[in-house]
Every structure is written in structure tokens, then in C-alpha cells.
Amino acid sequence: MLSSICLGIKRGKMRQLFIFLTFAGMVMLTTFLKFKAFLEVLLPPENGARYFYLPYVMFTWALILCLNQAKKSENRLVSFLLAAILFSSLTSGFHSPPFQDFHWSQYSRLILKNQNMIIPINPPGWWLAVAPGK
């Protein structure tokens, strides 16, 4: 994979690859830093779509830029990875299961009443504390 990226850089695709992979890396880094106290939230595969969608898209575009490599082995690897991404998208029906509805519209009306509230949010078990404003 690294050799494909290096070859892409040599062929003048450096800027796009750098932007895609740097952006993906920054999103992943900030996600891990935000959740460092409870990394187990990131482990379930169903949370991947929620927290890693942008890096997934950026990585996919980086792979597309690496197509048509001079070495057949590198081209096969890139093609295999893109086929795996396509297969995983096809098997999921191109969507993730919906999150639980915690009736945000009901809670949002209560926020304006300036009272302390605990509002449940996704993933289940999480909440948002709202204090009265001034």
C-alpha cells in the first residue's frame, strides 16, 4: 500500500493523495483524542459509519488515485482493496441501520424553558446535560 502511495506521488498525484490521507488522518486522530477515555465506544463496527465515514471516503479516493500502477502486483492490490470496499458497500445496501429515536423534538422545546435537563442521545447510554442560560 505504501509503495502504491509513493508511486502515486512520483506520478504527480502527490497533492491529492497528501490532502486525502492527511485529512483522513486528522479526522481519525481527533476522534481518538476525543474518545481516549472510552475507546471501547469506537470498537463496535456499527460505530465505524458514524465516526470514520470521512476517513473511509478519503482513503477510497486515495486508492482510486493509485489505480493504473506500473507494477501489476501494486495494481492488483489497489484493485482488490477497491473491490473489497465495493463489496462491503453492496452487502450493507449502501446504508447503516438507523439510530434509536430519542425524540429530540420534544426535548428541544423544553430547552427554551431554562431548566436543567439531561437529554439522551446516540449511541444509547449517552446524554447531553443542558443548564439554564442567562
MDTraj code that builds the backbone (N, CA, C; nanometers):
import mdtraj as md
import numpy as np

residues = "MET LEU SER SER ILE CYS LEU GLY ILE LYS ARG GLY LYS MET ARG GLN LEU PHE ILE PHE LEU THR PHE ALA GLY MET VAL MET LEU THR THR PHE LEU LYS PHE LYS ALA PHE LEU GLU VAL LEU LEU PRO PRO GLU ASN GLY ALA ARG TYR PHE TYR LEU PRO TYR VAL MET PHE THR TRP ALA LEU ILE LEU CYS LEU ASN GLN ALA LYS LYS SER GLU ASN ARG LEU VAL SER PHE LEU LEU ALA ALA ILE LEU PHE SER SER LEU THR SER GLY PHE HIS SER PRO PRO PHE GLN ASP PHE HIS TRP SER GLN TYR SER ARG LEU ILE LEU LYS ASN GLN ASN MET ILE ILE PRO ILE ASN PRO PRO GLY TRP TRP LEU ALA VAL ALA PRO GLY LYS".split()
xyz = np.array([
    [0.0829, -0.1184, 0.0000],
    [0.0000, 0.0000, 0.0000],
    [0.0878, 0.1254, 0.0000],
    [0.1853, 0.1253, 0.0875],
    [0.2742, 0.2412, 0.0959],
    [0.3472, 0.2624, -0.0354],
    [0.3870, 0.1524, -0.0995],
    [0.4568, 0.1671, -0.2275],
    [0.3634, 0.2248, -0.3335],
    [0.2334, 0.1906, -0.3272],
    [0.1368, 0.2483, -0.4221],
    [0.1240, 0.3975, -0.4010],
    [0.1212, 0.4392, -0.2763],
    [0.1112, 0.5819, -0.2461],
    [0.2367, 0.6542, -0.2941],
    [0.3538, 0.5943, -0.2689],
    [0.4794, 0.6556, -0.3141],
    [0.4831, 0.6659, -0.4664],
    [0.4352, 0.5613, -0.5347],
    [0.4328, 0.5647, -0.6804],
    [0.3354, 0.6709, -0.7294],
    [0.2215, 0.6845, -0.6612],
    [0.1255, 0.7895, -0.6958],
    [0.1865, 0.9274, -0.6805],
    [0.2673, 0.9452, -0.5771],
    [0.3342, 1.0735, -0.5547],
    [0.4326, 1.1018, -0.6673],
    [0.5061, 0.9994, -0.7095],
    [0.6025, 1.0176, -0.8182],
    [0.5337, 1.0544, -0.9492],
    [0.4101, 1.0127, -0.9668],
    [0.3394, 1.0388, -1.0914],
    [0.2641, 1.1716, -1.0885],
    [0.2900, 1.2575, -0.9926],
    [0.2284, 1.3894, -0.9908],
    [0.0957, 1.3950, -0.9175],
    [0.0602, 1.2897, -0.8505],
    [-0.0663, 1.2873, -0.7765],
    [-0.0444, 1.3212, -0.6294],
    [0.0736, 1.3759, -0.6001],
    [0.1120, 1.3986, -0.4607],
    [0.0137, 1.4880, -0.3869],
    [-0.0263, 1.5964, -0.4464],
    [-0.1115, 1.6917, -0.3764],
    [-0.2444, 1.6268, -0.3354],
    [-0.3103, 1.5588, -0.4276],
    [-0.4384, 1.4963, -0.3962],
    [-0.4230, 1.3873, -0.2902],
    [-0.3227, 1.3016, -0.3076],
    [-0.3007, 1.1954, -0.2096],
    [-0.2688, 1.2538, -0.0723],
    [-0.1846, 1.3540, -0.0703],
    [-0.1470, 1.4165, 0.0562],
    [-0.2701, 1.4762, 0.1249],
    [-0.3518, 1.5480, 0.0490],
    [-0.4715, 1.6096, 0.1070],
    [-0.5668, 1.5027, 0.1573],
    [-0.5967, 1.4021, 0.0764],
    [-0.6913, 1.2977, 0.1169],
    [-0.6436, 1.2242, 0.2414],
    [-0.5200, 1.1800, 0.2397],
    [-0.4709, 1.0987, 0.3510],
    [-0.4435, 1.1828, 0.4757],
    [-0.3994, 1.3066, 0.4583],
    [-0.3790, 1.3938, 0.5742],
    [-0.5122, 1.4263, 0.6401],
    [-0.6133, 1.4575, 0.5594],
    [-0.7451, 1.4868, 0.6131],
    [-0.8004, 1.3649, 0.6871],
    [-0.7894, 1.2477, 0.6264],
    [-0.8375, 1.1257, 0.6905],
    [-0.7634, 1.1016, 0.8216],
    [-0.6331, 1.1200, 0.8203],
    [-0.5535, 1.1009, 0.9419],
    [-0.5897, 1.1995, 1.0514],
    [-0.6148, 1.3249, 1.0128],
    [-0.6507, 1.4249, 1.1134],
    [-0.7872, 1.3946, 1.1759],
    [-0.8821, 1.3531, 1.0952],
    [-1.0137, 1.3178, 1.1492],
    [-1.0015, 1.1985, 1.2441],
    [-0.9247, 1.0986, 1.2050],
    [-0.9075, 0.9811, 1.2913],
    [-0.8346, 1.0188, 1.4205],
    [-0.7300, 1.0998, 1.4097],
    [-0.6552, 1.1407, 1.5281],
    [-0.7432, 1.2180, 1.6253],
    [-0.8184, 1.3147, 1.5735],
    [-0.9038, 1.3933, 1.6635],
    [-1.0148, 1.3076, 1.7239],
    [-1.0641, 1.2102, 1.6494],
    [-1.1663, 1.1196, 1.7040],
    [-1.1081, 1.0382, 1.8181],
    [-0.9888, 0.9815, 1.7973],
    [-0.9267, 0.9028, 1.9034],
    [-0.8926, 0.9890, 2.0249],
    [-0.8484, 1.1119, 2.0014],
    [-0.8187, 1.2001, 2.1148],
    [-0.9457, 1.2361, 2.1916],
    [-1.0532, 1.2600, 2.1204],
    [-1.1804, 1.2944, 2.1845],
    [-1.2318, 1.1783, 2.2694],
    [-1.2144, 1.0571, 2.2216],
    [-1.2678, 0.9392, 2.2898],
    [-1.1611, 0.8603, 2.3651],
    [-1.0477, 0.9229, 2.3967],
    [-0.9385, 0.8484, 2.4603],
    [-0.9782, 0.7877, 2.5950],
    [-1.0709, 0.8497, 2.6654],
    [-1.1128, 0.7974, 2.7960],
    [-1.2027, 0.6750, 2.7824],
    [-1.2684, 0.6591, 2.6681],
    [-1.3571, 0.5443, 2.6494],
    [-1.3509, 0.4969, 2.5039],
    [-1.2349, 0.4440, 2.4666],
    [-1.2114, 0.3963, 2.3303],
    [-1.3018, 0.2800, 2.2912],
    [-1.3579, 0.2105, 2.3892],
    [-1.4444, 0.0962, 2.3582],
    [-1.5670, 0.1375, 2.2775],
    [-1.6035, 0.2655, 2.2810],
    [-1.7172, 0.3142, 2.2020],
    [-1.6860, 0.3039, 2.0533],
    [-1.5591, 0.3164, 2.0171],
    [-1.5200, 0.3142, 1.8768],
    [-1.5044, 0.1731, 1.8217],
    [-1.5011, 0.0729, 1.9080],
    [-1.4752, -0.0631, 1.8630],
    [-1.5893, -0.1299, 1.7870],
    [-1.7155, -0.1135, 1.8286],
    [-1.8212, -0.1826, 1.7537],
    [-1.8250, -0.1376, 1.6081],
    [-1.8336, -0.2323, 1.5143],
    [-1.8329, -0.1961, 1.3714],
    [-1.9425, -0.0983, 1.3319],
    [-2.0564, -0.1040, 1.3994],
    [-2.1646, -0.0123, 1.3620],
    [-2.1301, 0.1332, 1.3918],
    [-2.0328, 0.1576, 1.4775],
    [-1.9912, 0.2950, 1.5040],
    [-1.8929, 0.3465, 1.3997],
    [-1.8391, 0.2568, 1.3191],
    [-1.7460, 0.2988, 1.2148],
    [-1.8086, 0.3971, 1.1181],
    [-1.9322, 0.3710, 1.0810],
    [-2.0006, 0.4605, 0.9884],
    [-2.0215, 0.5979, 1.0512],
    [-2.0372, 0.6006, 1.1802],
    [-2.0637, 0.7275, 1.2472],
    [-1.9358, 0.8108, 1.2645],
    [-1.8288, 0.7481, 1.3070],
    [-1.7086, 0.8232, 1.3421],
    [-1.5994, 0.8215, 1.2358],
    [-1.6074, 0.7299, 1.1405],
    [-1.4991, 0.7173, 1.0439],
    [-1.5454, 0.7243, 0.8988],
    [-1.6608, 0.7828, 0.8746],
    [-1.7112, 0.7919, 0.7370],
    [-1.6188, 0.8762, 0.6484],
    [-1.5811, 0.9945, 0.6952],
    [-1.4955, 1.0807, 0.6130],
    [-1.3582, 1.0178, 0.5854],
    [-1.2897, 0.9603, 0.6852],
    [-1.1641, 0.8932, 0.6522],
    [-1.1827, 0.7774, 0.5534],
    [-1.2945, 0.7069, 0.5649],
    [-1.3263, 0.5966, 0.4732],
    [-1.3365, 0.6488, 0.3299],
    [-1.4060, 0.7590, 0.3104],
    [-1.4215, 0.8175, 0.1770],
    [-1.2866, 0.8694, 0.1264],
    [-1.2119, 0.9376, 0.2121],
    [-1.0818, 0.9917, 0.1706],
    [-0.9847, 0.8790, 0.1334],
    [-0.9850, 0.7709, 0.2107],
    [-0.8986, 0.6568, 0.1803],
    [-0.9401, 0.5937, 0.0474],
    [-1.0698, 0.5831, 0.0228],
    [-1.1192, 0.5267, -0.1030],
    [-1.0746, 0.6110, -0.2215],
    [-1.0858, 0.7436, -0.2097],
    [-1.0409, 0.8311, -0.3177],
    [-0.8899, 0.8201, -0.3380],
    [-0.8161, 0.8056, -0.2308],
    [-0.6707, 0.7879, -0.2436],
    [-0.6397, 0.6589, -0.3199],
    [-0.7172, 0.5534, -0.2919],
    [-0.6971, 0.4282, -0.3666],
    [-0.7297, 0.4467, -0.5149],
    [-0.8352, 0.5198, -0.5439],
    [-0.8716, 0.5439, -0.6834],
    [-0.7585, 0.6171, -0.7559],
    [-0.6951, 0.7123, -0.6872],
    [-0.5812, 0.7825, -0.7473],
    [-0.4631, 0.6892, -0.7736],
    [-0.4570, 0.5796, -0.6992],
    [-0.3448, 0.4860, -0.7136],
    [-0.3703, 0.3782, -0.8190],
    [-0.4842, 0.3828, -0.8866],
    [-0.5113, 0.2850, -0.9925],
    [-0.4148, 0.3033, -1.1080],
    [-0.4050, 0.2007, -1.1909],
    [-0.3203, 0.2014, -1.3107],
    [-0.1729, 0.2185, -1.2769],
    [-0.1275, 0.1432, -1.1800],
    [0.0136, 0.1457, -1.1427],
    [0.0950, 0.0686, -1.2461],
    [0.2220, 0.0997, -1.2537],
    [0.3111, 0.0324, -1.3488],
    [0.3304, -0.1145, -1.3107],
    [0.3454, -0.1422, -1.1825],
    [0.3644, -0.2799, -1.1371],
    [0.2297, -0.3486, -1.1253],
    [0.2184, -0.4673, -1.1832],
    [0.0920, -0.5415, -1.1793],
    [0.0529, -0.5791, -1.0373],
    [0.1520, -0.6104, -0.9537],
    [0.1198, -0.6503, -0.8155],
    [0.0574, -0.5344, -0.7387],
    [0.1072, -0.4131, -0.7584],
    [0.0502, -0.2962, -0.6915],
    [-0.0897, -0.2672, -0.7444],
    [-0.1063, -0.2815, -0.8761],
    [-0.2364, -0.2584, -0.9364],
    [-0.3383, -0.3606, -0.8855],
    [-0.2961, -0.4863, -0.8706],
    [-0.3856, -0.5904, -0.8169],
    [-0.4250, -0.5602, -0.6728],
    [-0.3296, -0.5143, -0.5934],
    [-0.3590, -0.4819, -0.4539],
    [-0.4605, -0.3678, -0.4448],
    [-0.4389, -0.2622, -0.5211],
    [-0.5313, -0.1487, -0.5205],
    [-0.6684, -0.1936, -0.5699],
    [-0.6722, -0.2718, -0.6767],
    [-0.7999, -0.3214, -0.7305],
    [-0.8704, -0.4098, -0.6289],
    [-0.7952, -0.4944, -0.5600],
    [-0.8550, -0.5814, -0.4576],
    [-0.9160, -0.4991, -0.3441],
    [-0.8426, -0.3985, -0.2967],
    [-0.8947, -0.3146, -0.1882],
    [-1.0196, -0.2382, -0.2310],
    [-1.0202, -0.1868, -0.3536],
    [-1.1390, -0.1170, -0.4029],
    [-1.2565, -0.2133, -0.4204],
    [-1.2289, -0.3353, -0.4654],
    [-1.3352, -0.4354, -0.4778],
    [-1.3905, -0.4716, -0.3398],
    [-1.3038, -0.4806, -0.2397],
    [-1.3500, -0.5109, -0.1027],
    [-1.4383, -0.3983, -0.0502],
    [-1.4013, -0.2737, -0.0784],
    [-1.4834, -0.1594, -0.0370],
    [-1.6192, -0.1654, -0.1060],
    [-1.6192, -0.1932, -0.2363],
    [-1.7448, -0.2026, -0.3100],
    [-1.8306, -0.3167, -0.2553],
    [-1.7697, -0.4318, -0.2295],
    [-1.8432, -0.5469, -0.1759],
    [-1.9056, -0.5139, -0.0402],
    [-1.8294, -0.4476, 0.0465],
    [-1.8837, -0.4141, 0.1781],
    [-1.9986, -0.3146, 0.1658],
    [-1.9905, -0.2253, 0.0699],
    [-2.0997, -0.1299, 0.0486],
    [-2.2234, -0.2000, -0.0077],
    [-2.2014, -0.2928, -0.1010],
    [-2.3142, -0.3661, -0.1589],
    [-2.3852, -0.4519, -0.0547],
    [-2.3085, -0.5175, 0.0314],
    [-2.3709, -0.6049, 0.1315],
    [-2.4456, -0.5266, 0.2385],
    [-2.4083, -0.4011, 0.2596],
    [-2.4803, -0.3203, 0.3588],
    [-2.5976, -0.2464, 0.2960],
    [-2.6141, -0.2567, 0.1652],
    [-2.7214, -0.1848, 0.0988],
    [-2.6943, -0.0355, 0.0913],
    [-2.5688, 0.0038, 0.1047],
    [-2.5259, 0.1434, 0.0993],
    [-2.5887, 0.2286, 0.2092],
    [-2.6221, 0.1669, 0.3213],
    [-2.6723, 0.2454, 0.4344],
    [-2.6452, 0.1718, 0.5647],
    [-2.6472, 0.2475, 0.6707],
    [-2.6303, 0.1932, 0.8048],
    [-2.7667, 0.1876, 0.8709],
    [-2.7821, 0.1004, 0.9687],
    [-2.9114, 0.0964, 1.0381],
    [-2.9370, 0.2285, 1.1091],
    [-3.0626, 0.2696, 1.1158],
    [-3.0916, 0.3977, 1.1810],
    [-3.0620, 0.3920, 1.3303],
    [-3.0262, 0.5070, 1.3839],
    [-3.0036, 0.5169, 1.5273],
    [-3.1377, 0.5214, 1.5997],
    [-3.1346, 0.4907, 1.7262],
    [-3.2547, 0.4935, 1.8082],
    [-3.3094, 0.6359, 1.8154],
    [-3.4398, 0.6506, 1.8053],
    [-3.5029, 0.7821, 1.8135],
    [-3.5265, 0.8170, 1.9600],
    [-3.4608, 0.9212, 2.0059],
    [-3.4765, 0.9665, 2.1444],
    [-3.5696, 1.0881, 2.1536],
    [-3.6446, 1.1143, 2.0473],
    [-3.7451, 1.2202, 2.0448],
    [-3.6847, 1.3576, 2.0759],
    [-3.5832, 1.3938, 1.9994],
    [-3.5146, 1.5207, 2.0174],
    [-3.6109, 1.6383, 2.0078],
    [-3.7124, 1.6295, 1.9216],
    [-3.8050, 1.7424, 1.9047],
    [-3.8754, 1.7764, 2.0362],
    [-3.9073, 1.6757, 2.1161],
    [-3.9712, 1.7017, 2.2460],
    [-3.8733, 1.7698, 2.3417],
    [-3.7502, 1.7235, 2.3442],
    [-3.6502, 1.7829, 2.4335],
    [-3.6128, 1.9231, 2.3894],
    [-3.6068, 1.9456, 2.2584],
    [-3.5658, 2.0783, 2.2108],
    [-3.6649, 2.1865, 2.2531],
    [-3.7916, 2.1527, 2.2611],
    [-3.8903, 2.2504, 2.3085],
    [-3.8689, 2.2836, 2.4562],
    [-3.8230, 2.1861, 2.5328],
    [-3.8020, 2.2071, 2.6758],
    [-3.6773, 2.2904, 2.7054],
    [-3.5828, 2.2913, 2.6139],
    [-3.4589, 2.3666, 2.6349],
    [-3.4897, 2.5148, 2.6543],
    [-3.5852, 2.5651, 2.5802],
    [-3.6188, 2.7067, 2.5877],
    [-3.6810, 2.7459, 2.7215],
    [-3.7205, 2.6496, 2.8023],
    [-3.7834, 2.6781, 2.9316],
    [-3.6817, 2.7024, 3.0422],
    [-3.5525, 2.7061, 3.0068],
    [-3.4450, 2.7369, 3.1016],
    [-3.4489, 2.6521, 3.2285],
    [-3.4365, 2.5230, 3.2105],
    [-3.4285, 2.4336, 3.3254],
    [-3.3156, 2.3337, 3.3031],
    [-3.2644, 2.2784, 3.4111],
    [-3.1618, 2.1747, 3.3996],
    [-3.2258, 2.0509, 3.3378],
    [-3.1559, 1.9941, 3.2403],
    [-3.2094, 1.8763, 3.1722],
    [-3.0982, 1.7791, 3.1388],
    [-3.1350, 1.6547, 3.1297],
    [-3.0482, 1.5504, 3.0765],
    [-3.1205, 1.4959, 2.9531],
    [-3.0583, 1.5110, 2.8377],
    [-3.1203, 1.4692, 2.7119],
    [-3.0459, 1.3459, 2.6602],
    [-3.1160, 1.2334, 2.6413],
    [-3.0495, 1.1145, 2.5862],
    [-3.0158, 1.1343, 2.4385],
    [-2.8968, 1.0876, 2.3991],
    [-2.8527, 1.0965, 2.2595],
    [-2.7922, 0.9630, 2.2189],
    [-2.7654, 0.9478, 2.0917],
    [-2.6996, 0.8278, 2.0406],
    [-2.5493, 0.8415, 2.0559],
    [-2.4795, 0.7315, 2.0778],
    [-2.5297, 0.5959, 2.0937],
    [-2.6030, 0.5802, 2.2264],
    [-2.6900, 0.4804, 2.2359],
    [-2.7664, 0.4604, 2.3595],
    [-2.6754, 0.4579, 2.4825],
    [-2.7211, 0.5252, 2.5867],
    [-2.6417, 0.5363, 2.7088],
    [-2.5713, 0.6698, 2.7205],
    [-2.5644, 0.7448, 2.6131],
    [-2.5035, 0.8767, 2.6155],
    [-2.6117, 0.9793, 2.6433],
    [-2.5685, 1.0954, 2.6908],
    [-2.6631, 1.2018, 2.7225],
    [-2.5966, 1.3368, 2.7085],
    [-2.6772, 1.4392, 2.7052],
    [-2.6318, 1.5762, 2.6933],
    [-2.6932, 1.6532, 2.8098],
    [-2.6097, 1.7163, 2.8907],
    [-2.6600, 1.7969, 3.0031],
    [-2.6795, 1.9408, 2.9565],
    [-2.7983, 1.9936, 2.9807],
    [-2.8296, 2.1313, 2.9425],
    [-2.8613, 2.2100, 3.0678],
    [-2.7903, 2.3196, 3.0877],
    [-2.8126, 2.4058, 3.2044],
    [-2.8862, 2.5313, 3.1573],
    [-2.9604, 2.5949, 3.2481],
    [-3.0317, 2.7176, 3.2107],
    [-2.9352, 2.8255, 3.1636],
    [-2.9737, 2.8958, 3.0598],
    [-2.8923, 3.0064, 3.0084],
    [-2.9277, 3.1360, 3.0782],
    [-2.8437, 3.2343, 3.0599],
    [-2.8696, 3.3639, 3.1230],
    [-2.9163, 3.4637, 3.0216],
])
top = md.Topology()
chain = top.add_chain()
for i, resn in enumerate(residues, 1):
    res = top.add_residue(resn, chain, resSeq=i)
    for name in ("N", "CA", "C"):
        top.add_atom(name, md.element.get_by_symbol(name[0]), res)
traj = md.Trajectory(xyz[None], top)
